Amino acid sequence: MFFEELIRMLNTRPMVPGKIAECLRLWETLTARQQEQIYNTIRDKLQAGKFVHYDPVKAIQDNIPKVQIISADAYYRKYGTQENHDGWVRTFLPEKQKTIYVKQ
């Protein structure tokens, strides 16, 4: 859904030719949540007149959300709870017998 809209949005300005297939291959490696975040970020940047790369592959790569990880102790010190807050998700790592919090 977002891919066609993204390409249409990027096509409103000069675009590096022949990159659509490569762009689609990269897009398909991303989760639906990442795709939505990338689309929203690029849309917001374009609306604000900010730079978005003319190569759609680089535009996507530049706007992939960064994953943040903190320890359960650091999370508790910050929020005073173990409940999920502000986009942080509690994740248990069974192989390490450890809980962390992840935010994208």
Buried (B, 14 or more C-beta within 10 A) or exposed (E): EBBEEBBEBBEEEEBBEEBBEBBBEBBEEBEEEBBBBBBEBBBEBBEEEEEBBEBBBBBBEBBBBEEEEBEBEEBBEEBEEEEEBEEBEBEEEEEEEEBBBEBB
